[in-house]
Amino acid sequence: QVYLVESGGAMVQPGGSLRLSCAYSGNTVTIYNMAWHRQAPGTQRELIGSITHLDRITYAGSEKGRFTISRDAAKNTLFLQIDNLKPEDTAVYYCRADTTTQTTYWGRGTQVTVSS
């Protein structure tokens, strides 16, 4: 089993910045890839970017460089830095872990709200 807990979501002003965290734990399975997604009400879940176990990072094309993924492996924590926040960034942000057992795990999400 892999357990994921997102945190750091808040209500912020446009133009502000926010760093989200995903604490993860997995004892008997190997995580080879992790990712951040977001989902606004009434929309499909959108991929923001991913990071492999070798720290190769890939971003989706619609965010225009405002998102930065990083990891502190010693602390078992994944991060998503969001800069120049816009009202359209309002969504629930989810952490995802892909394992070598062919099972994908999701956190419960953390709410980001950007005031207009």
Backbone as CSV, one residue per row, in Angstrom:
resi,resn,N_x,N_y,N_z,CA_x,CA_y,CA_z,C_x,C_y,C_z
1,GLN,0.820,-1.192,0.000,0.000,0.000,0.000,0.862,1.253,0.000
2,VAL,0.373,2.278,-0.683,0.990,3.589,-0.691,-0.026,4.584,-0.139
3,TYR,0.425,5.412,0.785,-0.437,6.424,1.367,0.080,7.798,0.982
4,LEU,-0.822,8.650,0.508,-0.488,9.981,0.033,-1.360,11.005,0.753
5,VAL,-0.743,12.048,1.271,-1.474,13.098,1.969,-1.012,14.447,1.447
6,GLU,-1.906,15.155,0.752,-1.601,16.489,0.245,-1.874,17.537,1.321
7,SER,-1.134,18.630,1.255,-1.356,19.748,2.155,-0.838,21.023,1.503
8,GLY,-1.156,22.158,2.097,-0.656,23.437,1.623,-1.646,24.257,0.830
9,GLY,-2.799,23.705,0.500,-3.799,24.474,-0.213,-4.349,25.592,0.646
10,ALA,-4.730,26.693,-0.011,-5.206,27.868,0.706,-5.960,28.781,-0.242
11,MET,-6.538,29.829,0.320,-7.141,30.893,-0.468,-6.130,32.024,-0.586
12,VAL,-5.778,32.389,-1.816,-4.738,33.384,-2.055,-5.203,34.410,-3.084
13,GLN,-4.482,35.522,-3.153,-4.773,36.571,-4.116,-4.134,36.276,-5.461
14,PRO,-4.733,36.727,-6.555,-4.068,36.589,-7.859,-2.672,37.195,-7.830
15,GLY,-1.738,36.518,-8.480,-0.353,36.956,-8.502,0.492,36.393,-7.385
16,GLY,-0.119,35.775,-6.402,0.613,35.186,-5.308,1.219,33.843,-5.669
17,SER,1.898,33.248,-4.696,2.544,31.953,-4.882,2.124,30.997,-3.779
18,LEU,2.237,29.717,-4.078,1.839,28.688,-3.136,2.693,27.451,-3.368
19,ARG,3.077,26.774,-2.299,3.784,25.507,-2.417,2.968,24.409,-1.756
20,LEU,2.560,23.450,-2.558,1.815,22.304,-2.072,2.758,21.161,-1.749
21,SER,2.384,20.347,-0.773,3.190,19.208,-0.367,2.388,17.923,-0.481
22,CYS,3.084,16.839,-0.758,2.494,15.510,-0.764,3.414,14.586,0.014
23,ALA,2.995,14.220,1.210,3.736,13.257,2.006,3.337,11.858,1.575
24,TYR,4.329,11.014,1.284,4.023,9.680,0.794,4.744,8.625,1.607
25,SER,4.148,7.437,1.653,4.738,6.301,2.344,4.350,5.018,1.625
26,GLY,5.313,4.134,1.485,5.093,2.840,0.864,6.203,1.902,1.271
27,ASN,5.859,0.849,1.955,6.870,-0.023,2.550,7.213,-1.238,1.702
28,THR,6.237,-1.851,1.065,6.453,-3.105,0.346,6.319,-2.985,-1.159
29,VAL,6.058,-1.795,-1.670,5.955,-1.587,-3.108,6.935,-0.500,-3.530
30,THR,7.286,-0.498,-4.815,8.227,0.466,-5.359,7.492,1.501,-6.199
31,ILE,7.679,2.768,-5.878,7.114,3.867,-6.648,8.113,4.260,-7.727
32,TYR,7.690,4.198,-8.979,8.597,4.570,-10.067,8.244,5.912,-10.697
33,ASN,7.074,6.443,-10.369,6.646,7.707,-10.945,5.638,8.371,-10.013
34,MET,5.713,9.697,-9.911,4.723,10.457,-9.168,4.286,11.639,-10.011
35,ALA,3.106,12.173,-9.695,2.570,13.245,-10.517,1.633,14.124,-9.708
36,TRP,1.433,15.332,-10.210,0.429,16.254,-9.694,-0.661,16.433,-10.736
37,HIS,-1.906,16.410,-10.268,-3.078,16.701,-11.079,-3.908,17.768,-10.393
38,ARG,-4.841,18.340,-11.139,-5.819,19.232,-10.536,-7.169,19.017,-11.203
39,GLN,-8.236,19.357,-10.481,-9.577,19.172,-10.994,-10.498,20.248,-10.435
40,ALA,-11.070,21.032,-11.330,-12.074,22.013,-10.964,-13.450,21.366,-11.063
41,PRO,-14.437,21.882,-10.343,-15.779,21.299,-10.407,-16.312,21.244,-11.831
42,GLY,-16.876,20.101,-12.209,-17.447,19.942,-13.532,-16.453,19.704,-14.642
43,THR,-15.178,19.524,-14.321,-14.148,19.294,-15.328,-13.467,17.951,-15.100
44,GLN,-12.745,17.512,-16.130,-11.935,16.315,-15.989,-10.658,16.629,-15.220
45,ARG,-10.116,15.622,-14.581,-8.860,15.787,-13.870,-7.736,16.039,-14.873
46,GLU,-6.948,17.073,-14.621,-5.916,17.523,-15.538,-4.529,17.217,-14.989
47,LEU,-3.679,16.645,-15.828,-2.296,16.385,-15.441,-1.492,17.678,-15.483
48,ILE,-0.762,17.952,-14.410,0.132,19.102,-14.358,1.549,18.700,-14.753
49,GLY,2.059,17.649,-14.160,3.394,17.177,-14.471,3.736,15.962,-13.644
50,SER,4.862,15.333,-13.970,5.258,14.110,-13.292,6.762,14.098,-13.052
51,ILE,7.185,13.213,-12.148,8.597,13.047,-11.825,8.871,11.564,-11.622
52,THR,9.897,11.039,-12.278,10.234,9.628,-12.168,11.121,9.380,-10.956
53,HIS,11.391,8.102,-10.689,12.257,7.749,-9.565,13.689,8.204,-9.788
54,LEU,14.045,8.531,-11.026,15.355,9.079,-11.348,15.328,10.607,-11.466
55,ASP,14.238,11.215,-11.011,14.077,12.672,-10.949,13.951,13.329,-12.318
56,ARG,13.516,12.584,-13.310,13.196,13.180,-14.597,11.810,13.807,-14.506
57,ILE,11.718,15.090,-14.798,10.480,15.845,-14.641,9.918,16.213,-16.004
58,THR,8.617,16.007,-16.166,7.913,16.356,-17.385,6.682,17.166,-17.022
59,TYR,6.480,18.291,-17.711,5.329,19.148,-17.473,4.351,19.079,-18.637
60,ALA,3.068,19.215,-18.304,2.060,19.377,-19.330,2.206,20.766,-19.943
61,GLY,1.604,20.968,-21.125,1.900,22.146,-21.915,1.072,23.392,-21.668
62,SER,0.063,23.333,-20.811,-0.868,24.442,-20.687,-0.584,25.397,-19.532
63,GLU,0.448,25.162,-18.744,0.689,25.954,-17.535,1.676,27.103,-17.725
64,LYS,2.360,27.161,-18.857,3.250,28.264,-19.229,4.326,28.556,-18.199
65,GLY,4.912,27.502,-17.626,6.069,27.662,-16.783,5.812,28.118,-15.365
66,ARG,4.571,28.218,-14.935,4.258,28.681,-13.588,4.304,27.576,-12.537
67,PHE,4.490,26.331,-12.959,4.484,25.194,-12.043,5.865,24.562,-11.978
68,THR,6.294,24.222,-10.760,7.580,23.583,-10.554,7.411,22.397,-9.621
69,ILE,7.794,21.222,-10.096,7.734,19.999,-9.297,9.116,19.689,-8.738
70,SER,9.171,19.287,-7.475,10.416,18.880,-6.850,10.123,17.834,-5.787
71,ARG,11.197,17.251,-5.238,11.023,16.211,-4.220,12.161,16.242,-3.216
72,ASP,11.819,16.016,-1.973,12.795,15.784,-0.924,12.666,14.308,-0.562
73,ALA,13.497,13.477,-1.178,13.380,12.033,-0.992,13.651,11.618,0.453
74,ALA,14.566,12.309,1.124,14.886,11.974,2.507,13.692,12.165,3.427
75,LYS,12.807,13.086,3.072,11.626,13.358,3.879,10.357,12.764,3.284
76,ASN,10.500,12.001,2.209,9.345,11.379,1.547,8.252,12.407,1.240
77,THR,8.660,13.489,0.598,7.728,14.570,0.320,7.901,15.075,-1.107
78,LEU,6.802,15.180,-1.815,6.750,15.751,-3.152,6.166,17.154,-3.054
79,PHE,6.664,18.083,-3.881,6.222,19.468,-3.835,5.712,19.929,-5.189
80,LEU,4.790,20.871,-5.144,4.358,21.601,-6.327,4.362,23.088,-5.992
81,GLN,5.275,23.827,-6.613,5.331,25.271,-6.474,4.507,25.901,-7.584
82,ILE,3.582,26.778,-7.217,2.764,27.489,-8.178,3.038,28.982,-8.024
83,ASP,3.469,29.616,-9.103,3.761,31.047,-9.091,2.748,31.803,-9.945
84,ASN,2.617,33.098,-9.660,1.700,33.958,-10.408,0.317,33.323,-10.518
85,LEU,-0.252,33.016,-9.381,-1.542,32.338,-9.346,-2.630,33.168,-10.017
86,LYS,-3.509,32.474,-10.725,-4.619,33.090,-11.431,-5.928,32.471,-10.959
87,PRO,-7.044,33.190,-11.112,-8.333,32.622,-10.694,-8.626,31.266,-11.327
88,GLU,-8.183,31.058,-12.554,-8.431,29.781,-13.209,-7.612,28.628,-12.639
89,ASP,-6.697,28.926,-11.718,-5.966,27.876,-11.018,-6.783,27.261,-9.884
90,THR,-7.925,27.839,-9.582,-8.776,27.324,-8.515,-9.204,25.894,-8.838
91,ALA,-8.874,24.966,-7.943,-9.145,23.547,-8.169,-8.707,22.761,-6.948
92,VAL,-9.061,21.497,-6.938,-8.491,20.563,-5.983,-7.257,19.944,-6.619
93,TYR,-6.144,19.977,-5.910,-4.879,19.469,-6.422,-4.581,18.117,-5.795
94,TYR,-4.271,17.134,-6.647,-4.084,15.752,-6.222,-2.670,15.259,-6.491
95,CYS,-2.188,14.427,-5.601,-0.918,13.737,-5.755,-1.179,12.298,-6.210
96,ARG,-0.341,11.790,-7.110,-0.494,10.441,-7.653,0.824,9.692,-7.575
97,ALA,0.744,8.399,-7.280,1.919,7.534,-7.259,1.657,6.293,-8.101
98,ASP,2.592,5.994,-9.000,2.522,4.796,-9.832,3.556,3.804,-9.329
99,THR,3.151,2.536,-9.187,4.025,1.530,-8.599,4.309,0.393,-9.559
100,THR,5.334,-0.391,-9.226,5.706,-1.540,-10.051,4.745,-2.707,-9.899
101,THR,3.777,-2.610,-9.010,2.726,-3.610,-8.905,1.570,-3.313,-9.851
102,GLN,1.714,-2.296,-10.689,0.703,-1.874,-11.665,-0.508,-1.222,-11.002
103,THR,-0.333,-0.719,-9.807,-1.394,-0.034,-9.085,-1.064,1.447,-8.945
104,THR,-2.049,2.287,-9.197,-1.919,3.729,-9.035,-2.648,4.164,-7.773
105,TYR,-2.014,5.032,-7.003,-2.583,5.533,-5.764,-2.794,7.034,-5.842
106,TRP,-3.857,7.495,-5.187,-4.215,8.913,-5.158,-4.370,9.401,-3.734
107,GLY,-3.987,10.654,-3.504,-4.327,11.310,-2.262,-5.744,11.840,-2.318
108,ARG,-6.201,12.424,-1.228,-7.553,12.965,-1.169,-7.660,14.362,-1.750
109,GLY,-6.545,15.029,-1.971,-6.530,16.341,-2.586,-6.457,17.470,-1.576
110,THR,-6.008,18.637,-2.058,-5.973,19.847,-1.252,-6.527,21.005,-2.086
111,GLN,-7.359,21.824,-1.474,-8.080,22.872,-2.192,-7.237,24.128,-2.340
112,VAL,-7.133,24.612,-3.569,-6.510,25.899,-3.863,-7.584,26.827,-4.416
113,THR,-7.748,27.984,-3.798,-8.720,28.968,-4.243,-8.018,30.304,-4.459
114,VAL,-8.149,30.857,-5.652,-7.525,32.125,-6.008,-8.626,33.160,-6.185
115,SER,-8.607,34.179,-5.358,-9.629,35.214,-5.387,-9.507,36.065,-6.645
116,SER,-10.641,36.434,-7.201,-10.668,37.274,-8.389,-10.874,38.747,-8.037
